[in-house]
Amino acid sequence: MENLKELVERLNLSDECTDLEAKRASEIGKSILETVCAFSNEPGLGGGYLLLGVEREDEVTSLFPSYIVSGIPQENLDKIQADLANQCAENFNIPIRPQITVEKTTADKYAIVVFVPELSPEQKPLFLKHKGLPQGAYRRIGSADHKCTEDDLVIFYQGNETLDKSIIKDADLDDLSEEAISLYRRFRKNVNPSAEELTYDDNDLLKALNAIRKSNGIFQVTYTGLLCFGSRMALRRLLPMVRVDYIRVSTNKWIEDADKRFDATLDMRGSLLELVQRIISTISDDLPKGFVLNDNNIQAKNIGLPMRVLREAVVNALIHRSYRENSPIQIIRYPNRIEIINPGFSLKTEDQLGEPGSVNRNPFISAIFHETNLAETKGSGIRTMRSLMEKVDMMPPTFESSRENNTFMVRLLLHHLLNEEDIHWLNGFSNFDLNDNQKRILIFVREVNAIDNSTARQINGSDILTANADLRKLRELDLLNQKGKSKFTYYTTSELLKSYISNEEEILSALPPDLSAPPLELSALPVEDDIPDELKQLIESLGKRTNDKERIANIILQLCSHKPMKGKVIAQILGKTEKYIFREFLKPLLDEKKLNYTIPDMINHPNQAYITIVRTDEKAE
């Protein structure tokens, strides 16, 4: 067992986590029993520590609150220990015997360290007797105790019948589609032309795939059968919410106003085998120009979103969603990302995502997808997605599993990792002394507007302590705002970071330059009276179609020598777009040390302007 000092130090590094929780513990209440139950049940956890008499400081009175030993009065120690032992022995379906020790700090405060070992598989699930199953059983997911669901019980009772094996009432063999069965045969033949099941007739094939089962002497359709081989009419009649909604949103943020939330929506129905290609084609047709989806070039650089990544994300949603939930899969297409949200939280814990092996909610449906090579085998899909995105220098996919909302989300950013524009934007943070992990976090927050510890770990491949340290530094630098508490903590853009983002958008949002556009009339500009006559003549002499870069650069230097000027004003004077002026002239002149920023300590300041650098030898002349 770890001692009190070690456990409190771990709390302050990682906060409450999967195998560690702190309680004030004035008495043994239901919260403590739920944690004991969760530590006992969670597969592979090995048990967990419960610290009684330890709590987090008040965030109002402490700028950076930490966990401290608040202490248990000495006269209450025996009572609390006895109460805990008695309730653990009496309130569960089997007696639990936690290891309980009392420790004293140097400040003469007492705390109780409780270690709850994990139960053996044959003893699970542990549950509170007065609640029964599944409501009285708990699992430890992250730093929280969650009531078990029917899906959780499948994990504990491996022999329990899964939903996809169950028979659907009111469905019959006429509800199955010959076209869907033929599609399976074609997919299977492409993978293994000599597969034995290809020699079966349709009836035997459906039996082999558990698409139909005999009950009361007749064959009836299972969930696997209807979902994988059902006709569209039958699916609409029997499973009306089993569909995929493709939603096109015009901005990078989800708009709460239902009348203005999205540009268009398309709902897709059909057997799962038919849906895969239809969904992928719909998304790929809607990707920005320049994105190439071609498996033959998958290892080339800068080709865009790989087809296999998109396929894995779609297939993952179809085969791992919970068909107990009466809600559709949602695919939301933002300008900068794709989010695929399916009903049903991940049966794998957060730390296990991407590890080999899978926990199947729908094993018979999954088997059909694996045998037709539509899904990665051995649970390697997430690892494959991460690897492929890395090869094309794109942000890795991120995953969010919510037991509270019973959803699982895959997020694919249509964004190359630290491209030239990103690097220039990040140069504005040079005085903040950021590491590469922190820079990637800023890029992600700029695109998605929020981040949590789990996502920070995924995009950087870091551990929980490193992610905590990176997020804490960005918060302390006032680049991120912290929201929520403890396990619900997340971070959003601060006002300071918003100023950096808005300034970048002003520079990059302009359309491609129209080089034939004439300069604006100088009289229309507020700076007209400030420009010397000889400089006005030079600008007017450029003509409508002049693209002599040397002449334009010289005029920019003279303008910024006369007075500091914003890029937007320079673009107006020269009749070019701001993006073009920045890319073709301002940035090269900055690199050549001919121009300088007026606010060099904050490059993306909203009032940033440019001033010509006068050399010493020029001054002498």
Order of alpha helices (4+ residues) and beta strands (2+ residues): alpha-beta-alpha-beta-beta-beta-alpha-beta-beta-beta-beta-alpha-alpha-alpha-beta-beta-alpha-alpha-beta-beta-alpha-alpha-beta-beta-alpha-alpha-beta-beta-alpha-alpha-beta-alpha-alpha-beta-beta-alpha-alpha-alpha-alpha-alpha-alpha-beta-beta-alpha
